[in-house]
């Protein structure tokens, strides 16, 4: 899904110390824009792990990162 890949690219730009791998799960919610929840395999200085990110794309196309949680 192109929107999921766009959200992943946006998250990656804001987390330079991590390398985002494969998205293993993705959920969308349409509000006054779109919330995208991503579960992603991540490689960082402390090794590989899974993280959950929530990004939001407003109706004007701007992206916002709402949360980043290691799971």
PDB file with SEQRES, HELIX, SHEET and CRYST1 records, atoms N, CA, C and O in Angstrom:
SEQRES   1 A   71  UNK UNK UNK UNK UNK UNK UNK UNK UNK UNK UNK UNK UNK          
SEQRES   2 A   71  UNK UNK UNK UNK UNK UNK UNK UNK UNK UNK UNK UNK UNK          
SEQRES   3 A   71  UNK UNK UNK UNK UNK UNK UNK UNK UNK UNK UNK UNK UNK          
SEQRES   4 A   71  UNK UNK UNK UNK UNK UNK UNK UNK UNK UNK UNK UNK UNK          
SEQRES   5 A   71  UNK UNK UNK UNK UNK UNK UNK UNK UNK UNK UNK UNK UNK          
SEQRES   6 A   71  UNK UNK UNK UNK UNK UNK                                      
HELIX    1 AA1 UNK A    2  UNK A   14  1                                  13    
SHEET    1 AA1 4 UNK A  19  UNK A  30  0                                        
SHEET    2 AA1 4 UNK A  33  UNK A  44 -1                                        
SHEET    3 AA1 4 UNK A  47  UNK A  58 -1                                        
SHEET    4 AA1 4 UNK A  63  UNK A  70 -1                                        
CRYST1    1.000    1.000    1.000  90.00  90.00  90.00 P 1           1          
ATOM      1  N   UNK A   1       0.848  -1.166   0.000  1.00  0.00           N  
ATOM      2  CA  UNK A   1       0.000   0.000   0.000  1.00  0.00           C  
ATOM      3  C   UNK A   1       0.904   1.242   0.000  1.00  0.00           C  
ATOM      4  O   UNK A   1       1.726   1.397   0.903  1.00  0.00           O  
ATOM      5  N   UNK A   2       0.769   2.103  -0.967  1.00  0.00           N  
ATOM      6  CA  UNK A   2       1.644   3.271  -1.082  1.00  0.00           C  
ATOM      7  C   UNK A   2       1.625   4.180   0.155  1.00  0.00           C  
ATOM      8  O   UNK A   2       2.666   4.721   0.529  1.00  0.00           O  
ATOM      9  N   UNK A   3       0.471   4.356   0.788  1.00  0.00           N  
ATOM     10  CA  UNK A   3       0.382   5.225   1.960  1.00  0.00           C  
ATOM     11  C   UNK A   3       1.224   4.684   3.114  1.00  0.00           C  
ATOM     12  O   UNK A   3       1.836   5.462   3.847  1.00  0.00           O  
ATOM     13  N   UNK A   4       1.262   3.380   3.281  1.00  0.00           N  
ATOM     14  CA  UNK A   4       2.081   2.755   4.330  1.00  0.00           C  
ATOM     15  C   UNK A   4       3.563   3.005   4.040  1.00  0.00           C  
ATOM     16  O   UNK A   4       4.321   3.330   4.953  1.00  0.00           O  
ATOM     17  N   UNK A   5       3.976   2.861   2.800  1.00  0.00           N  
ATOM     18  CA  UNK A   5       5.376   3.113   2.438  1.00  0.00           C  
ATOM     19  C   UNK A   5       5.740   4.585   2.624  1.00  0.00           C  
ATOM     20  O   UNK A   5       6.858   4.899   3.032  1.00  0.00           O  
ATOM     21  N   UNK A   6       4.808   5.483   2.330  1.00  0.00           N  
ATOM     22  CA  UNK A   6       5.042   6.912   2.567  1.00  0.00           C  
ATOM     23  C   UNK A   6       5.208   7.192   4.059  1.00  0.00           C  
ATOM     24  O   UNK A   6       6.082   7.960   4.459  1.00  0.00           O  
ATOM     25  N   UNK A   7       4.366   6.565   4.875  1.00  0.00           N  
ATOM     26  CA  UNK A   7       4.457   6.735   6.327  1.00  0.00           C  
ATOM     27  C   UNK A   7       5.785   6.191   6.845  1.00  0.00           C  
ATOM     28  O   UNK A   7       6.419   6.819   7.693  1.00  0.00           O  
ATOM     29  N   UNK A   8       6.211   5.044   6.351  1.00  0.00           N  
ATOM     30  CA  UNK A   8       7.488   4.460   6.767  1.00  0.00           C  
ATOM     31  C   UNK A   8       8.641   5.397   6.395  1.00  0.00           C  
ATOM     32  O   UNK A   8       9.544   5.610   7.205  1.00  0.00           O  
ATOM     33  N   UNK A   9       8.623   5.946   5.208  1.00  0.00           N  
ATOM     34  CA  UNK A   9       9.678   6.866   4.768  1.00  0.00           C  
ATOM     35  C   UNK A   9       9.704   8.114   5.655  1.00  0.00           C  
ATOM     36  O   UNK A   9      10.779   8.604   5.998  1.00  0.00           O  
ATOM     37  N   UNK A  10       8.542   8.624   6.022  1.00  0.00           N  
ATOM     38  CA  UNK A  10       8.472   9.792   6.900  1.00  0.00           C  
ATOM     39  C   UNK A  10       9.064   9.468   8.274  1.00  0.00           C  
ATOM     40  O   UNK A  10       9.852  10.246   8.812  1.00  0.00           O  
ATOM     41  N   UNK A  11       8.687   8.326   8.837  1.00  0.00           N  
ATOM     42  CA  UNK A  11       9.209   7.923  10.143  1.00  0.00           C  
ATOM     43  C   UNK A  11      10.722   7.767  10.065  1.00  0.00           C  
ATOM     44  O   UNK A  11      11.432   8.224  10.961  1.00  0.00           O  
ATOM     45  N   UNK A  12      11.232   7.128   9.007  1.00  0.00           N  
ATOM     46  CA  UNK A  12      12.670   6.903   8.869  1.00  0.00           C  
ATOM     47  C   UNK A  12      13.449   8.214   8.866  1.00  0.00           C  
ATOM     48  O   UNK A  12      14.534   8.283   9.444  1.00  0.00           O  
ATOM     49  N   UNK A  13      12.917   9.254   8.227  1.00  0.00           N  
ATOM     50  CA  UNK A  13      13.603  10.549   8.193  1.00  0.00           C  
ATOM     51  C   UNK A  13      13.802  11.130   9.589  1.00  0.00           C  
ATOM     52  O   UNK A  13      14.758  11.867   9.824  1.00  0.00           O  
ATOM     53  N   UNK A  14      12.901  10.799  10.516  1.00  0.00           N  
ATOM     54  CA  UNK A  14      12.965  11.360  11.859  1.00  0.00           C  
ATOM     55  C   UNK A  14      13.717  10.480  12.851  1.00  0.00           C  
ATOM     56  O   UNK A  14      13.896  10.866  14.006  1.00  0.00           O  
ATOM     57  N   UNK A  15      14.149   9.324  12.425  1.00  0.00           N  
ATOM     58  CA  UNK A  15      14.841   8.394  13.321  1.00  0.00           C  
ATOM     59  C   UNK A  15      16.156   7.957  12.689  1.00  0.00           C  
ATOM     60  O   UNK A  15      16.335   6.791  12.337  1.00  0.00           O  
ATOM     61  N   UNK A  16      17.064   8.904  12.552  1.00  0.00           N  
ATOM     62  CA  UNK A  16      18.322   8.645  11.846  1.00  0.00           C  
ATOM     63  C   UNK A  16      19.172   7.570  12.514  1.00  0.00           C  
ATOM     64  O   UNK A  16      19.972   6.920  11.840  1.00  0.00           O  
ATOM     65  N   UNK A  17      19.018   7.366  13.827  1.00  0.00           N  
ATOM     66  CA  UNK A  17      19.833   6.372  14.535  1.00  0.00           C  
ATOM     67  C   UNK A  17      19.315   4.954  14.335  1.00  0.00           C  
ATOM     68  O   UNK A  17      19.956   3.998  14.770  1.00  0.00           O  
ATOM     69  N   UNK A  18      18.165   4.805  13.685  1.00  0.00           N  
ATOM     70  CA  UNK A  18      17.572   3.489  13.453  1.00  0.00           C  
ATOM     71  C   UNK A  18      17.452   3.229  11.967  1.00  0.00           C  
ATOM     72  O   UNK A  18      17.294   4.153  11.169  1.00  0.00           O  
ATOM     73  N   UNK A  19      17.528   1.978  11.613  1.00  0.00           N  
ATOM     74  CA  UNK A  19      17.295   1.574  10.233  1.00  0.00           C  
ATOM     75  C   UNK A  19      16.019   0.743  10.196  1.00  0.00           C  
ATOM     76  O   UNK A  19      15.986  -0.375  10.709  1.00  0.00           O  
ATOM     77  N   UNK A  20      14.969   1.289   9.589  1.00  0.00           N  
ATOM     78  CA  UNK A  20      13.696   0.580   9.545  1.00  0.00           C  
ATOM     79  C   UNK A  20      13.739  -0.506   8.480  1.00  0.00           C  
ATOM     80  O   UNK A  20      14.143  -0.271   7.341  1.00  0.00           O  
ATOM     81  N   UNK A  21      13.317  -1.690   8.875  1.00  0.00           N  
ATOM     82  CA  UNK A  21      13.265  -2.823   7.954  1.00  0.00           C  
ATOM     83  C   UNK A  21      11.852  -3.035   7.445  1.00  0.00           C  
ATOM     84  O   UNK A  21      11.134  -2.080   7.150  1.00  0.00           O  
ATOM     85  N   UNK A  22      11.465  -4.290   7.347  1.00  0.00           N  
ATOM     86  CA  UNK A  22      10.168  -4.672   6.811  1.00  0.00           C  
ATOM     87  C   UNK A  22       9.040  -4.238   7.743  1.00  0.00           C  
ATOM     88  O   UNK A  22       9.138  -4.391   8.960  1.00  0.00           O  
ATOM     89  N   UNK A  23       7.978  -3.701   7.166  1.00  0.00           N  
ATOM     90  CA  UNK A  23       6.757  -3.423   7.913  1.00  0.00           C  
ATOM     91  C   UNK A  23       6.034  -4.750   8.056  1.00  0.00           C  
ATOM     92  O   UNK A  23       5.666  -5.372   7.060  1.00  0.00           O  
ATOM     93  N   UNK A  24       5.828  -5.189   9.301  1.00  0.00           N  
ATOM     94  CA  UNK A  24       5.171  -6.476   9.515  1.00  0.00           C  
ATOM     95  C   UNK A  24       3.673  -6.345   9.726  1.00  0.00           C  
ATOM     96  O   UNK A  24       2.935  -7.306   9.508  1.00  0.00           O  
ATOM     97  N   UNK A  25       3.205  -5.162  10.151  1.00  0.00           N  
ATOM     98  CA  UNK A  25       1.779  -4.891  10.294  1.00  0.00           C  
ATOM     99  C   UNK A  25       1.543  -3.414  10.009  1.00  0.00           C  
ATOM    100  O   UNK A  25       2.415  -2.584  10.265  1.00  0.00           O  
ATOM    101  N   UNK A  26       0.385  -3.087   9.489  1.00  0.00           N  
ATOM    102  CA  UNK A  26       0.023  -1.687   9.263  1.00  0.00           C  
ATOM    103  C   UNK A  26      -1.488  -1.553   9.387  1.00  0.00           C  
ATOM    104  O   UNK A  26      -2.246  -2.396   8.907  1.00  0.00           O  
ATOM    105  N   UNK A  27      -1.908  -0.477  10.039  1.00  0.00           N  
ATOM    106  CA  UNK A  27      -3.321  -0.187  10.221  1.00  0.00           C  
ATOM    107  C   UNK A  27      -3.557   1.267   9.849  1.00  0.00           C  
ATOM    108  O   UNK A  27      -2.712   2.124  10.111  1.00  0.00           O  
ATOM    109  N   UNK A  28      -4.688   1.543   9.247  1.00  0.00           N  
ATOM    110  CA  UNK A  28      -5.026   2.928   8.931  1.00  0.00           C  
ATOM    111  C   UNK A  28      -6.348   3.284   9.594  1.00  0.00           C  
ATOM    112  O   UNK A  28      -7.199   2.424   9.819  1.00  0.00           O  
ATOM    113  N   UNK A  29      -6.505   4.567   9.902  1.00  0.00           N  
ATOM    114  CA  UNK A  29      -7.739   5.092  10.454  1.00  0.00           C  
ATOM    115  C   UNK A  29      -7.984   6.440   9.791  1.00  0.00           C  
ATOM    116  O   UNK A  29      -7.138   7.332   9.852  1.00  0.00           O  
ATOM    117  N   UNK A  30      -9.131   6.582   9.165  1.00  0.00           N  
ATOM    118  CA  UNK A  30      -9.460   7.837   8.498  1.00  0.00           C  
ATOM    119  C   UNK A  30     -10.163   8.737   9.502  1.00  0.00           C  
ATOM    120  O   UNK A  30     -11.182   8.370  10.087  1.00  0.00           O  
ATOM    121  N   UNK A  31      -9.595   9.921   9.688  1.00  0.00           N  
ATOM    122  CA  UNK A  31     -10.169  10.954  10.560  1.00  0.00           C  
ATOM    123  C   UNK A  31     -10.155  12.225   9.723  1.00  0.00           C  
ATOM    124  O   UNK A  31     -10.545  12.161   8.557  1.00  0.00           O  
ATOM    125  N   UNK A  32      -9.738  13.361  10.234  1.00  0.00           N  
ATOM    126  CA  UNK A  32      -9.551  14.554   9.408  1.00  0.00           C  
ATOM    127  C   UNK A  32      -8.162  14.445   8.800  1.00  0.00           C  
ATOM    128  O   UNK A  32      -7.319  15.325   8.976  1.00  0.00           O  
ATOM    129  N   UNK A  33      -7.941  13.372   8.093  1.00  0.00           N  
ATOM    130  CA  UNK A  33      -6.655  12.948   7.558  1.00  0.00           C  
ATOM    131  C   UNK A  33      -6.591  11.436   7.756  1.00  0.00           C  
ATOM    132  O   UNK A  33      -7.625  10.769   7.793  1.00  0.00           O  
ATOM    133  N   UNK A  34      -5.384  10.896   7.882  1.00  0.00           N  
ATOM    134  CA  UNK A  34      -5.235   9.450   8.043  1.00  0.00           C  
ATOM    135  C   UNK A  34      -4.187   9.167   9.111  1.00  0.00           C  
ATOM    136  O   UNK A  34      -3.071   9.682   9.044  1.00  0.00           O  
ATOM    137  N   UNK A  35      -4.550   8.336  10.109  1.00  0.00           N  
ATOM    138  CA  UNK A  35      -3.585   7.795  11.052  1.00  0.00           C  
ATOM    139  C   UNK A  35      -3.074   6.484  10.484  1.00  0.00           C  
ATOM    140  O   UNK A  35      -3.859   5.670   9.997  1.00  0.00           O  
ATOM    141  N   UNK A  36      -1.766   6.273  10.540  1.00  0.00           N  
ATOM    142  CA  UNK A  36      -1.177   5.011  10.086  1.00  0.00           C  
ATOM    143  C   UNK A  36      -0.348   4.460  11.226  1.00  0.00           C  
ATOM    144  O   UNK A  36       0.602   5.097  11.680  1.00  0.00           O  
ATOM    145  N   UNK A  37      -0.716   3.255  11.695  1.00  0.00           N  
ATOM    146  CA  UNK A  37       0.052   2.566  12.725  1.00  0.00           C  
ATOM    147  C   UNK A  37       0.892   1.504  12.034  1.00  0.00           C  
ATOM    148  O   UNK A  37       0.366   0.653  11.317  1.00  0.00           O  
ATOM    149  N   UNK A  38       2.211   1.558  12.255  1.00  0.00           N  
ATOM    150  CA  UNK A  38       3.136   0.624  11.628  1.00  0.00           C  
ATOM    151  C   UNK A  38       3.838  -0.194  12.697  1.00  0.00           C  
ATOM    152  O   UNK A  38       4.279   0.360  13.704  1.00  0.00           O  
ATOM    153  N   UNK A  39       3.948  -1.491  12.499  1.00  0.00           N  
ATOM    154  CA  UNK A  39       4.833  -2.327  13.296  1.00  0.00           C  
ATOM    155  C   UNK A  39       5.987  -2.680  12.376  1.00  0.00           C  
ATOM    156  O   UNK A  39       5.791  -3.269  11.313  1.00  0.00           O  
ATOM    157  N   UNK A  40       7.208  -2.310  12.799  1.00  0.00           N  
ATOM    158  CA  UNK A  40       8.362  -2.378  11.911  1.00  0.00           C  
ATOM    159  C   UNK A  40       9.523  -3.069  12.623  1.00  0.00           C  
ATOM    160  O   UNK A  40       9.759  -2.838  13.809  1.00  0.00           O  
ATOM    161  N   UNK A  41      10.245  -3.917  11.892  1.00  0.00           N  
ATOM    162  CA  UNK A  41      11.506  -4.460  12.382  1.00  0.00           C  
ATOM    163  C   UNK A  41      12.552  -3.362  12.252  1.00  0.00           C  
ATOM    164  O   UNK A  41      12.690  -2.755  11.190  1.00  0.00           O  
ATOM    165  N   UNK A  42      13.293  -3.102  13.335  1.00  0.00           N  
ATOM    166  CA  UNK A  42      14.236  -1.995  13.398  1.00  0.00           C  
ATOM    167  C   UNK A  42      15.613  -2.519  13.783  1.00  0.00           C  
ATOM    168  O   UNK A  42      15.734  -3.421  14.613  1.00  0.00           O  
ATOM    169  N   UNK A  43      16.649  -1.950  13.177  1.00  0.00           N  
ATOM    170  CA  UNK A  43      18.018  -2.213  13.592  1.00  0.00           C  
ATOM    171  C   UNK A  43      18.601  -0.909  14.111  1.00  0.00           C  
ATOM    172  O   UNK A  43      18.619   0.102  13.408  1.00  0.00           O  
ATOM    173  N   UNK A  44      19.076  -0.942  15.346  1.00  0.00           N  
ATOM    174  CA  UNK A  44      19.666   0.240  15.976  1.00  0.00           C  
ATOM    175  C   UNK A  44      20.973  -0.190  16.642  1.00  0.00           C  
ATOM    176  O   UNK A  44      21.391  -1.342  16.524  1.00  0.00           O  
ATOM    177  N   UNK A  45      21.614   0.747  17.344  1.00  0.00           N  
ATOM    178  CA  UNK A  45      22.883   0.459  18.000  1.00  0.00           C  
ATOM    179  C   UNK A  45      22.788  -0.706  18.983  1.00  0.00           C  
ATOM    180  O   UNK A  45      23.762  -1.435  19.171  1.00  0.00           O  
ATOM    181  N   UNK A  46      21.625  -0.888  19.612  1.00  0.00           N  
ATOM    182  CA  UNK A  46      21.458  -1.962  20.584  1.00  0.00           C  
ATOM    183  C   UNK A  46      20.950  -3.265  19.960  1.00  0.00           C  
ATOM    184  O   UNK A  46      20.559  -4.184  20.680  1.00  0.00           O  
ATOM    185  N   UNK A  47      20.954  -3.350  18.629  1.00  0.00           N  
ATOM    186  CA  UNK A  47      20.560  -4.576  17.932  1.00  0.00           C  
ATOM    187  C   UNK A  47      19.160  -4.498  17.358  1.00  0.00           C  
ATOM    188  O   UNK A  47      18.518  -3.449  17.413  1.00  0.00           O  
ATOM    189  N   UNK A  48      18.680  -5.616  16.802  1.00  0.00           N  
ATOM    190  CA  UNK A  48      17.355  -5.639  16.170  1.00  0.00           C  
ATOM    191  C   UNK A  48      16.230  -5.678  17.210  1.00  0.00           C  
ATOM    192  O   UNK A  48      16.386  -6.234  18.297  1.00  0.00           O  
ATOM    193  N   UNK A  49      15.100  -5.076  16.849  1.00  0.00           N  
ATOM    194  CA  UNK A  49      13.913  -5.091  17.704  1.00  0.00           C  
ATOM    195  C   UNK A  49      12.701  -4.735  16.853  1.00  0.00           C  
ATOM    196  O   UNK A  49      12.835  -4.387  15.679  1.00  0.00           O  
ATOM    197  N   UNK A  50      11.527  -4.824  17.449  1.00  0.00           N  
ATOM    198  CA  UNK A  50      10.292  -4.417  16.778  1.00  0.00           C  
ATOM    199  C   UNK A  50       9.770  -3.153  17.441  1.00  0.00           C  
ATOM    200  O   UNK A  50       9.805  -3.025  18.665  1.00  0.00           O  
ATOM    201  N   UNK A  51       9.286  -2.223  16.632  1.00  0.00           N  
ATOM    202  CA  UNK A  51       8.744  -0.959  17.128  1.00  0.00           C  
ATOM    203  C   UNK A  51       7.378  -0.718  16.506  1.00  0.00           C  
ATOM    204  O   UNK A  51       7.087  -1.183  15.404  1.00  0.00           O  
ATOM    205  N   UNK A  52       6.543   0.020  17.237  1.00  0.00           N  
ATOM    206  CA  UNK A  52       5.256   0.463  16.722  1.00  0.00           C  
ATOM    207  C   UNK A  52       5.314   1.984  16.599  1.00  0.00           C  
ATOM    208  O   UNK A  52       5.634   2.681  17.562  1.00  0.00           O  
ATOM    209  N   UNK A  53       5.005   2.488  15.416  1.00  0.00           N  
ATOM    210  CA  UNK A  53       4.990   3.922  15.144  1.00  0.00           C  
ATOM    211  C   UNK A  53       3.588   4.326  14.719  1.00  0.00           C  
ATOM    212  O   UNK A  53       2.889   3.561  14.055  1.00  0.00           O  
ATOM    213  N   UNK A  54       3.178   5.533  15.105  1.00  0.00           N  
ATOM    214  CA  UNK A  54       1.924   6.098  14.616  1.00  0.00           C  
ATOM    215  C   UNK A  54       2.258   7.420  13.942  1.00  0.00           C  
ATOM    216  O   UNK A  54       2.779   8.343  14.569  1.00  0.00           O  
ATOM    217  N   UNK A  55       1.947   7.491  12.657  1.00  0.00           N  
ATOM    218  CA  UNK A  55       2.140   8.708  11.874  1.00  0.00           C  
ATOM    219  C   UNK A  55       0.768   9.176  11.400  1.00  0.00           C  
ATOM    220  O   UNK A  55      -0.151   8.375  11.233  1.00  0.00           O  
ATOM    221  N   UNK A  56       0.646  10.470  11.188  1.00  0.00           N  
ATOM    222  CA  UNK A  56      -0.614  11.067  10.760  1.00  0.00           C  
ATOM    223  C   UNK A  56      -0.361  11.929   9.539  1.00  0.00           C  
ATOM    224  O   UNK A  56       0.563  12.743   9.532  1.00  0.00           O  
ATOM    225  N   UNK A  57      -1.173  11.758   8.508  1.00  0.00           N  
ATOM    226  CA  UNK A  57      -1.116  12.629   7.334  1.00  0.00           C  
ATOM    227  C   UNK A  57      -2.395  13.449   7.312  1.00  0.00           C  
ATOM    228  O   UNK A  57      -3.492  12.909   7.172  1.00  0.00           O  
ATOM    229  N   UNK A  58      -2.241  14.767   7.454  1.00  0.00           N  
ATOM    230  CA  UNK A  58      -3.400  15.654   7.459  1.00  0.00           C  
ATOM    231  C   UNK A  58      -3.952  15.814   6.043  1.00  0.00           C  
ATOM    232  O   UNK A  58      -3.327  15.394   5.069  1.00  0.00           O  
ATOM    233  N   UNK A  59      -5.110  16.417   5.946  1.00  0.00           N  
ATOM    234  CA  UNK A  59      -5.752  16.588   4.639  1.00  0.00           C  
ATOM    235  C   UNK A  59      -4.921  17.431   3.683  1.00  0.00           C  
ATOM    236  O   UNK A  59      -5.064  17.304   2.467  1.00  0.00           O  
ATOM    237  N   UNK A  60      -4.050  18.294   4.216  1.00  0.00           N  
ATOM    238  CA  UNK A  60      -3.188  19.102   3.343  1.00  0.00           C  
ATOM    239  C   UNK A  60      -1.905  18.362   2.954  1.00  0.00           C  
ATOM    240  O   UNK A  60      -1.034  18.938   2.302  1.00  0.00           O  
ATOM    241  N   UNK A  61      -1.781  17.087   3.351  1.00  0.00           N  
ATOM    242  CA  UNK A  61      -0.645  16.266   2.944  1.00  0.00           C  
ATOM    243  C   UNK A  61       0.549  16.293   3.878  1.00  0.00           C  
ATOM    244  O   UNK A  61       1.533  15.598   3.625  1.00  0.00           O  
ATOM    245  N   UNK A  62       0.497  17.073   4.950  1.00  0.00           N  
ATOM    246  CA  UNK A  62       1.626  17.149   5.882  1.00  0.00           C  
ATOM    247  C   UNK A  62       1.628  15.941   6.810  1.00  0.00           C  
ATOM    248  O   UNK A  62       0.577  15.447   7.217  1.00  0.00           O  
ATOM    249  N   UNK A  63       2.839  15.474   7.135  1.00  0.00           N  
ATOM    250  CA  UNK A  63       3.021  14.317   8.012  1.00  0.00           C  
ATOM    251  C   UNK A  63       3.401  14.766   9.413  1.00  0.00           C  
ATOM    252  O   UNK A  63       4.057  15.792   9.597  1.00  0.00           O  
ATOM    253  N   UNK A  64       2.975  13.974  10.405  1.00  0.00           N  
ATOM    254  CA  UNK A  64       3.310  14.201  11.804  1.00  0.00           C  
ATOM    255  C   UNK A  64       3.573  12.835  12.447  1.00  0.00           C  
ATOM    256  O   UNK A  64       2.834  11.881  12.204  1.00  0.00           O  
ATOM    257  N   UNK A  65       4.617  12.744  13.261  1.00  0.00           N  
ATOM    258  CA  UNK A  65       4.922  11.522  13.994  1.00  0.00           C  
ATOM    259  C   UNK A  65       4.342  11.651  15.393  1.00  0.00           C  
ATOM    260  O   UNK A  65       4.739  12.536  16.152  1.00  0.00           O  
ATOM    261  N   UNK A  66       3.397  10.767  15.742  1.00  0.00           N  
ATOM    262  CA  UNK A  66       2.730  10.846  17.037  1.00  0.00           C  
ATOM    263  C   UNK A  66       3.358   9.982  18.105  1.00  0.00           C  
ATOM    264  O   UNK A  66       3.435  10.392  19.264  1.00  0.00           O  
ATOM    265  N   UNK A  67       3.804   8.808  17.744  1.00  0.00           N  
ATOM    266  CA  UNK A  67       4.389   7.954  18.782  1.00  0.00           C  
ATOM    267  C   UNK A  67       5.374   6.971  18.179  1.00  0.00           C  
ATOM    268  O   UNK A  67       5.294   6.611  17.005  1.00  0.00           O  
ATOM    269  N   UNK A  68       6.311   6.549  19.027  1.00  0.00           N  
ATOM    270  CA  UNK A  68       7.312   5.542  18.679  1.00  0.00           C  
ATOM    271  C   UNK A  68       7.532   4.711  19.933  1.00  0.00           C  
ATOM    272  O   UNK A  68       8.056   5.215  20.926  1.00  0.00           O  
ATOM    273  N   UNK A  69       7.137   3.446  19.898  1.00  0.00           N  
ATOM    274  CA  UNK A  69       7.230   2.575  21.072  1.00  0.00           C  
ATOM    275  C   UNK A  69       7.865   1.239  20.710  1.00  0.00           C  
ATOM    276  O   UNK A  69       7.462   0.576  19.755  1.00  0.00           O  
ATOM    277  N   UNK A  70       8.861   0.866  21.490  1.00  0.00           N  
ATOM    278  CA  UNK A  70       9.472  -0.462  21.320  1.00  0.00           C  
ATOM    279  C   UNK A  70       8.503  -1.488  21.869  1.00  0.00           C  
ATOM    280  O   UNK A  70       7.941  -1.314  22.951  1.00  0.00           O  
ATOM    281  N   UNK A  71       8.310  -2.568  21.111  1.00  0.00           N  
ATOM    282  CA  UNK A  71       7.388  -3.629  21.572  1.00  0.00           C  
ATOM    283  C   UNK A  71       8.107  -4.951  21.686  1.00  0.00           C  
ATOM    284  O   UNK A  71       7.499  -5.954  22.057  1.00  0.00           O  
TER     285      UNK A  71                                                      
END                                                                             
